[in-house]
Amino acid sequence: MSLTHFDGKGDAHMVDVSDKPVTSRIAVAETYIKMRRETFDIITEGRAKKGDVMGVARLAGIMAAKRTSDLIPLCHPLPITKVSVELTPDADLPGLRIEATVKTTGQTGVEMEALTAASVTALTVYDMAKAVDKGMEIGGLRVMLKDGGKSGRYEAS
């Protein structure tokens, strides 16, 4: 098995997907942002000075998925058909669990779009709450599900 983004000489290149069939594809990525209990309470009770932290972060994640090919050098621009971002408060962290789902009908997968959506969602939470908690921790970014295309289905254990 070899890395697909390098040619025979070892130079980086964009993978040619023109011969791949157009199929329905989906990817789900997750991450979390851990914070102090006080910060968690401020966010979940809607008391942040910058406004609705989870609502703004959700929109940022959706927008980020649509801009992934502008951020990742060898990522194909794709006709995204759906992006959803869920932020779930978790008092045990304390913090927010984030799940991003991206769908397309195309010739390559949307794992990078889902990962980008999840990470930018977490970064936006950090940006909006950093005035009260600079020590927040973002972690656990990973693909949970990928389906469609030649490589088939992948589900994280």
N, C-alpha and C positions, 0 to 999 in steps of 0.2 A: 504494500500500500504506500502511496506517495502523496505528498501535499499537492493539491490541485492548482494552487495559485502561483506555481513556479513552472517555467518551461524547462526544456531539456538542458539549457545552459545554466539554469539556476536563477534566471531573472524573473522578477515578479510580473505577472500579467493577469488580465481579467479573463476568467474562464469563458470559453465559447459555449453558450447554451443553445445555439440556434438549431441544433439537431435533436434537442430534447423535446419530448411531447409536452403539450400544454395540459396540466393536470391541476385539480384542486389541491391546495396545500394549506397547512395550518401549522403554527408553532405557538407554544405556550412557554413563557419564561417566568421565573420568580426571583425575588430578592426580598430583603427586609431592611428596615432602618430601625435601629435600637436607640433609645433615648432615655433621659432621666424621667422618673415618674411625673414630675412637675410639668415637663414638656409634653408628655403623653396626655396629661389632663388638659392642658391648654389647647392642644390640637383637637382632641376628641370632644371637648366641650365647646368648641368654636370660639375661643377667646383670643386667638392669635391677632396681633395688631395688623398684620398684613392681610387678614381676611381668611377665607375658606381654604385652609391649607390642602386638604385632601381633594377638593374640587379643582383647584388650580393645578395641583400635581398631576391629577388624572388627565387634564387637558394637555399639559406639557408632555406627558408620555405618549398621548395620541399623536401630537404634532411631531414628536421625535421619530416615531415609527415611520412617518411619511418622509422624513428627511435623512433616513439612514444612509442612503447612497451618497449623500453629500458629506457624510462624516467618516465612513469606512471606505478607504481608497479603492478597493477592488470589488465592492459590493454593487450588484446590478440595481438600477432603478426599476421598481416593480409597480404594477397596477394593484395597489392594495384594495381589497374589497371590504375588509372589516378590521377595526382595531378596538379592543376593549381593554380597559385597565381597571382592576379592582384593588382597592386599598382596604385591608381588614385590620382594625385595631386588635392588638394582642397584648393584653394586660400583663401576661407572663414575661414578655420580653424585657421591659415594656417597650412598645413601638408599633410599627405598622408592617404588615406583611403585604407584599405587592405581587400581583399576578397580571401579566400582560398576554393577551391573545391576539394574534395577527393571522389573517387569512388572505389568500390570493388565488387567482387562477392564472398560472404562468408556467415558465420553464425552469424556474429555480425556487428554492425554498425561502421561507421568511423567518428563519431562526435569528438572523442578525437584527431584523426589525423588532422582534419580540424582546430580545435582550436589550436593545437600545431603548425601547419604550419603558421597560422595567427600571433600567438604571437611571434614565432621565427623570422618571417619576420620583425615585428616591432622592436624587440630587435636588430636585425642586423642593421636596419636603425639607431637606437640609437648609437650602437657601432661605426658605420662609421662616424657619425656626432657629437659625443660627444665633440670633440676637440673645436668645435665652439659653441655648445649649450648643456650644461649639464642639462638645465631645461626642456628638451622635456618631454612631457606627453603622456603615452600610456593609452588608455582607450577603453571602449565600447566593450570588447571582448565578443562575444556571438555566439550561433548557430542560423543561419538564416533559414536553411532548413535541414531537415533530412527525408529521404525516404527509404523505403524498410524494410523488416522484419515484425515481428508480430505486433509491435506497430504502423505500418503504417507511414503516412506522418505527419510531423510537420513543420509548417511555422511560423516564428516570426511575430508578428503583427507590 
